[in-house]
Structure formats: C-alpha cells, structure tokens
Amino acid sequence: MGLNNIERTPLSYRIIYRYVSFFFRIFYRRVLITGRENIPSGRQMIFASNHQNALMDALAMLIAYDKPVVFLARADMFKKKFFARLLYFVKILPVFRPRDGVETMNQNYDTFARTTRILKSGVPIAILPEGTHSPIKKLQPLKKGICRIAFLTAESQNFEEEILIVPVGIDYSHYVRAGTELLINYGAPVPVADYYPLYRENPQKAILQLRDRLAEAIRPLMIHVENETYYDTYQQLLVINRENTGNPAPGEDKRCYEFSEDQAFIARLDKAAGENSRMLPDLQERCAAYFGHLKAARLRDKLFHRPYPGPAWPVVQAILSLIMLPAHLAGMIFNYIPYKVPVLLARNIKDKQFLSSLHFGFGLALFFIWYVAFLILLWVFTKQLIVALLALMILAMAGIFSFYHYIHLKTLCGRFRFYRLRRSKPEVFRSMEREREAIITVLKENGVIL
C-alpha cells in the first residue's frame, strides 16, 4: 500500500492493526468511549480532536473508531523515502505548510484530491487541529488548516456532497503512566455545508467561522482549564474535590461521572475567581504548602478523604499480597526486560508528552520480539506447541498481574505511611488536616464546593 492507494486496507495492515489495538487495550487499564451514536454512517467525515499526548491521541482516535482512518500530518515527516513509505502504510498523508516553502503549497492540491477520493471511498480522515500537543488540559487555538481542507475537498466535488466534522474529546487519567484510564468522547457532527454559501462569497470568513464553531464543539468534550496562570492549582483542587463529588447514579459509569463533575467544578471555580480576585492567589499559596507536605511525606491527598479507613483492612491486603508474591515475582522476572528497556530508552526525553508514546512504541516491538523468541525456545525444548503456547499465556497473564499488583503494593505502602504519620507524628498529621480543611473552607465560602 502506498500514496496512490492509501484508502485500501491490505491484509498486512489489518494484522498489524489488530496487534496494535490489542496492545493498546493492555497498555491502558480501561478505554471508555462515549457518543458513538454521533458517528454518522455512510457519510463523508473528518475526525477532529484535542491534542495533549503526542502520538497516543492519533492512536486513541484510530482504536476508538475500530476501522481504517487516514491521518494528515506535517509534510516534513515525509522527507526520507523509508519513513515516507512507512507513513503511507499506516495511512498518513502529508500536508504542506507555509513554513515548508511557498513553492510546496501547490502540492497540497494533490493531497486534497486524495482526500476527496478517500472520503468518497467511505474512509474517514482524522486531524489534530491544534497543530501541536500541549502539556496542559486546555484546547489551544485551532489552526485553519482543517477548515481549508474541508472546504477545498468540498469544492473539488462542486459542493454537491456534505462533509461532516466529528469533534472528539480525549481525556487521560494520567498522561505518562500505563495502566491508567482513557476516556474518548464523540460530539455531534459539525456540517461543513452550513458554510458553503459564505465560502463562495468570502472564503476567509467562512474558514474562521467554521474554525470557531469547531472549537466550541470540541471544548465540552474534554477537560478545559482556561486559566493557565493557576493551572497547577486547578489540578490540585480537582484532586481535593474528589471526595465532594458524591456517587454516580445506578448504571452510570464512574469515570464519566467524575469527568462531568470535574467540568462542573472548573466552571464554578472560574465563576468564583471572576467574582473574587484574591481567591486564586490565596488558594495557590495554600495548595503549594499542603501538596508540598504531602510530597515530603510521600502521601496522596486521597488518604485524607474522610472517613479514614481502619488499619485492619490494609493488614489483610498485605497478607494476601504476600500469598500472591510467587505469581508476582514470576510475572516480574519474565517480563522485566521488555518492560524496563522502553523506560530506559525514553528516560532522557525532555518533552514528557512523548513518554507514553515512546513507552508504547518500544513496548509494542519489544514484547512481540520477546514473546516470539520465548515461544520458539519453549517449542524447541518441549517439542509441544500447545504446551509452549499455554506456558507463554500463563507467563503473560502473570506479567499483567505483576504490573497491577505492583501499583497495588505502592498504594498499600502509602496507607501504612499514612497510619505511621498519624500515630508517630500526630502534630504534623493534624497540621496537614488543618491545611486541607482551610482549602475546603475557602472553596465553600466562595460557592465552589456546594
């Protein structure tokens, strides 16, 4: 598969896609998708999402749709023939920007001709319209490229076909860590045809209006913190507020419920900050002190959520963990190399938003090589393919267990540190309690916590 037949899906692509999809759903503890009903059937469409986690955002859109998608990316990635062929294979088309040279801009017409063919074939296009990823949960100003592409594609069809832009919101419970949760929200499609008449009269005005409407469509689907100055404080307050969010209704997913509650909390915080200019500086100072003490004690705020659990249950959990230690060690030892090598390879990366992408990419390759090599060795040693496959499956499951058991052990150690601090340094413990209660009091006085 190459540039001229990028909409085709050969067997090799389908096999690799299934492996990537399988590994993606292991990499994240849970991938939750909402709003599937907003994806139109049998229509020409473009997916447009927020961009906060490098290559994982594109993978999230691809895995969520669960069908082939063609992506558009900056043209400088295609300079070397080997990488160009690889990018074409994974269905990525080049888009030339003014910074690539004015003489290259005409090559975009070839891309637009291909997008027309791709959309007509029933394969959607996906674009990250912010143009670059951001380390904070805020929708950055959208570039006009996605709107130009939509209009030029429509123009190449004499404005006879409707093109829909489907907004997508992506939210990670943690950007870097594996074993966390990923939420993908689809919003109601934005019809580009609404702007066809205006585009014929004033293309630039139509592009700007469509861009603004698309931004308004994406923003409610993600966590958006407009105030960058106090961004860290907002994130800390969201953590503290988790104990005040109540419980989801029967049948409602907890992750979706927390997402909606976080959005509502941010809205109330924004409103209160507009009414009281001293609130955020005060909360920033208080949060810095409280979370600084938490970090020094190696504790998490969640442990201070009332009512405090009794010490008996952690002791029971510690005993159970000790019983499961052999399975933990077996999974850890067998999977240590393919797990640890990606971490070491990515340790010097300055842009933290690329960490999970590198961990995923290196792990995708190394786990495959490691498991295939081990399967061959077992097969040669046992002379029984079924036995080798069974042993490999057991060790793989032990590896997954070991990973999550390790996270559980870290949480368990935190609980024991919490109880030790509470018993051995009660004055320090009470001081941290007072700091936290003071933050909550400020939030209640300003109507942020209801």
Buried (B, 14 or more C-beta within 10 A) or exposed (E): BEBEEBBEBEEEBEEBBEEBBEBBEBBBBEBBBBBEEBBEEEBBBBBBBBBBBBBBBBBBBBBBBEEBBBBBBBBEEBEEEEEBEEBBBBBBBBBBBEEBEEEBEEBBEEBBEBBBBBBEEBBBBBBBBBBEBBEBBBBBEBBBBBBBBBBBBBBBBEBEBBBBBBBBBBBBBEBBBBBBBBBBBBBEBBBBBEBBEBBEEEBEEBBEBBBEBBBEBBBEBBBBBEBEEBBBBBBBBBBBBBBBBEEBEEEEEEBBBBBEBBBEBBEBBBEBBEEBEEBBEBBBEBBEBBBEBBEEBEBBBBBBBEEEEEEEEBBEBBEEBEEBEEBBEBBBEBBEEBBEBBEEBBEEEEEEBBBBBBBBBBBBBBBEEBBEEBBEEBBEEEEEEEEBEEBBEBBBEBBEBBBEBBBBBEBBEBBEBBBEBBEEEEEBBEBBBEBBEBBBEBBEEBEBBE
